[in-house]
């Protein structure tokens, strides 16, 4: 049985409806901007969550606090005809949308929502909104940092492929077919052999950014 309180469940449903949808829409909009109509033809140039949510990824977010949406399909050749950097910008748009959402959600906390709750500590509405915002900031930062990892099929693979020198691109190209397997092994099996991707790589910058945004 799931050990989820109502506030946590609501916050994760809000993330599903907004953070995931905006992330994928950002990919689609940027690809369309660079002349690739593939996302539009596939019905992904929309903020409608139904177009973006993956059933298993959505369930995992609700159950475990971490999930995924359906990836936006693009045509790399159409993008490269417009700009050599177009595919990189398309990939970067998703994580940057998560950062922007985290910043926007943190603003009420920075502007005194917590102070208001301190004055009215019995106000359930203030407490609930505050918790929702904290969770929303945290999950968006987690999604951003995870997607920036330079492992296929994550966004970071395409970003790194543009930024790295030729030798680095060759290493990525050799790893790319095994990317999903590498991710699964590291995330699921890593902790059992002392390799914790999240504790080593994700959580240090996540904690820094979280404290920077929310103020503690």
C-alpha positions as CSV (number, residue, x, y, z in Angstrom):
1,X,0.0,0.0,0.0
2,X,1.3,3.4,-0.9
3,X,2.6,5.5,2.0
4,X,1.6,8.9,0.5
5,X,0.0,11.7,2.4
6,X,-2.5,13.8,0.5
7,X,-0.2,16.8,0.1
8,X,2.5,14.7,-1.5
9,X,0.0,13.0,-3.8
10,X,-1.4,16.4,-4.9
11,X,2.1,17.8,-5.5
12,X,3.1,14.8,-7.7
13,X,-0.1,15.1,-9.7
14,X,0.6,18.8,-10.2
15,X,4.1,17.9,-11.4
16,X,2.6,15.4,-13.9
17,X,0.1,17.9,-15.3
18,X,2.6,20.8,-15.5
19,X,6.3,20.1,-15.2
20,X,6.3,17.0,-17.5
21,X,4.0,18.7,-20.0
22,X,5.9,21.9,-20.1
23,X,9.3,20.0,-20.4
24,X,8.1,18.1,-23.5
25,X,6.3,21.1,-24.9
26,X,9.6,23.1,-24.6
27,X,11.3,20.4,-26.8
28,X,8.5,20.5,-29.3
29,X,8.3,24.3,-29.5
30,X,12.1,24.7,-29.9
31,X,12.2,22.1,-32.7
32,X,9.3,23.8,-34.4
33,X,11.1,27.1,-34.1
34,X,14.1,25.6,-35.9
35,X,12.0,24.4,-38.8
36,X,11.3,20.8,-37.7
37,X,7.5,20.1,-37.9
38,X,7.8,16.5,-36.7
39,X,6.6,17.4,-33.1
40,X,3.7,19.4,-34.5
41,X,2.7,16.6,-36.9
42,X,2.8,14.1,-33.9
43,X,0.5,16.3,-31.8
44,X,3.2,17.3,-29.3
45,X,3.1,21.1,-29.9
46,X,0.6,21.4,-27.0
47,X,0.5,21.8,-23.3
48,X,-2.2,19.2,-23.0
49,X,-0.8,16.6,-20.5
50,X,-2.6,13.8,-22.4
51,X,-0.2,14.3,-25.4
52,X,2.9,13.9,-23.2
53,X,2.4,11.6,-20.3
54,X,3.7,8.0,-20.3
55,X,1.5,5.6,-18.2
56,X,4.4,3.8,-16.6
57,X,6.4,7.0,-16.1
58,X,3.4,8.7,-14.5
59,X,2.8,5.8,-12.2
60,X,6.4,5.8,-11.1
61,X,6.3,9.5,-10.3
62,X,3.3,9.0,-8.1
63,X,4.7,5.9,-6.4
64,X,8.4,6.8,-6.2
65,X,8.6,10.5,-6.8
66,X,10.6,10.1,-10.0
67,X,9.2,9.3,-13.4
68,X,9.3,10.3,-17.1
69,X,7.1,11.4,-20.0
70,X,7.0,10.3,-23.6
71,X,10.0,11.7,-25.5
72,X,9.4,14.2,-28.3
73,X,10.4,12.8,-31.7
74,X,12.4,15.2,-33.8
75,X,14.2,15.1,-37.2
76,X,17.9,15.8,-36.6
77,X,18.5,16.4,-40.3
78,X,15.8,19.0,-40.6
79,X,17.3,20.8,-37.5
80,X,20.9,20.6,-38.7
81,X,19.9,22.2,-42.0
82,X,18.8,25.2,-40.0
83,X,21.7,25.4,-37.5
84,X,24.4,23.0,-36.3
85,X,23.4,23.9,-32.8
86,X,19.7,23.4,-33.3
87,X,19.5,19.9,-31.8
88,X,21.5,21.0,-28.8
89,X,19.0,23.9,-28.2
90,X,16.1,21.5,-28.6
91,X,17.6,19.2,-26.0
92,X,18.5,22.0,-23.6
93,X,15.0,23.5,-23.8
94,X,13.4,20.8,-21.7
95,X,15.7,20.9,-18.6
96,X,15.8,24.7,-18.8
97,X,12.0,24.8,-18.6
98,X,12.2,22.8,-15.4
99,X,14.6,25.3,-14.0
100,X,12.3,28.2,-14.9
101,X,9.4,26.4,-13.3
102,X,11.4,25.9,-10.1
103,X,12.3,29.5,-10.0
104,X,8.7,30.6,-10.5
105,X,7.5,28.2,-7.8
106,X,10.1,29.4,-5.4
107,X,9.1,33.1,-5.7
108,X,6.2,32.9,-3.3
109,X,8.4,31.3,-0.7
110,X,11.0,34.0,-1.2
111,X,8.3,36.7,-1.0
112,X,7.1,35.6,2.4
113,X,4.7,32.7,2.2
114,X,6.6,31.0,5.0
115,X,6.5,34.2,7.0
116,X,2.8,34.4,6.6
117,X,2.5,30.8,7.9
118,X,4.7,31.7,10.9
119,X,2.2,34.5,11.8
120,X,-0.8,32.1,11.3
121,X,0.7,28.7,12.2
122,X,-2.7,27.0,12.3
123,X,-3.7,28.0,8.7
124,X,-4.0,24.7,6.9
125,X,-4.2,26.4,3.4
126,X,-0.9,28.3,3.9
127,X,0.8,25.1,5.1
128,X,-0.5,23.0,2.2
129,X,0.5,25.6,-0.5
130,X,3.9,26.0,1.1
131,X,4.5,22.2,1.0
132,X,3.2,21.9,-2.6
133,X,5.7,24.6,-3.7
134,X,8.6,23.0,-1.9
135,X,7.9,19.7,-3.5
136,X,7.4,21.3,-6.9
137,X,10.7,23.1,-6.7
138,X,12.5,20.0,-5.6
139,X,11.1,17.7,-8.3
140,X,11.7,20.2,-11.1
141,X,15.3,20.6,-10.1
142,X,15.6,16.8,-9.9
143,X,14.2,16.4,-13.4
144,X,16.5,19.1,-14.7
145,X,19.7,17.7,-13.3
146,X,18.9,14.1,-14.2
147,X,18.1,15.0,-17.8
148,X,21.4,16.9,-18.1
149,X,23.4,13.7,-17.6
150,X,25.3,12.9,-20.8
151,X,23.8,9.5,-21.3
152,X,21.4,8.5,-24.1
153,X,18.4,8.9,-24.3
154,X,18.6,11.8,-21.8
155,X,18.8,15.4,-23.1
156,X,22.4,15.7,-21.8
157,X,23.6,13.3,-24.4
158,X,22.7,15.7,-27.2
159,X,24.0,18.7,-25.4
160,X,27.3,17.0,-24.7
161,X,27.6,15.8,-28.3
162,X,27.5,19.4,-29.5
163,X,29.9,20.8,-26.8
164,X,32.5,18.1,-26.7
165,X,35.6,17.9,-28.9
166,X,35.7,15.1,-31.5
167,X,37.3,12.5,-29.2
168,X,34.5,13.1,-26.7
169,X,31.8,12.8,-29.4
170,X,33.3,9.4,-30.4
171,X,33.0,8.1,-26.8
172,X,29.4,9.2,-26.7
173,X,28.7,7.6,-30.0
174,X,30.1,4.3,-28.8
175,X,28.1,4.5,-25.5
176,X,24.8,5.6,-27.1
177,X,23.4,2.2,-28.1
178,X,23.9,1.0,-24.5
179,X,22.6,4.2,-22.8
180,X,19.3,2.9,-21.6
181,X,20.9,-0.2,-20.3
182,X,23.6,1.8,-18.5
183,X,21.0,4.0,-16.9
184,X,18.9,1.1,-15.7
185,X,21.9,-0.8,-14.3
186,X,23.3,2.3,-12.5
187,X,19.9,3.4,-11.1
188,X,18.5,0.0,-10.1
189,X,21.6,-2.0,-9.5
190,X,24.2,0.6,-8.6
191,X,23.2,1.1,-4.9
192,X,23.6,-2.6,-4.3
193,X,27.3,-2.4,-5.2
194,X,28.0,1.0,-3.7
195,X,27.3,3.2,-6.8
196,X,24.6,5.7,-6.0
197,X,24.1,8.0,-9.0
198,X,21.8,10.3,-7.2
199,X,23.8,10.7,-4.0
200,X,27.1,11.2,-5.9
201,X,26.1,13.3,-8.9
202,X,22.5,14.6,-8.6
203,X,21.9,15.5,-5.0
204,X,25.0,17.8,-4.3
205,X,24.0,20.4,-7.0
206,X,20.3,19.8,-6.3
207,X,20.8,20.7,-2.6
208,X,22.8,23.8,-3.6
209,X,20.1,25.0,-6.1
210,X,17.3,24.2,-3.8
211,X,18.8,26.2,-1.0
212,X,19.6,29.0,-3.4
213,X,16.0,29.2,-4.6
214,X,13.9,28.7,-1.5
215,X,16.3,30.4,0.9
216,X,17.5,27.6,3.2
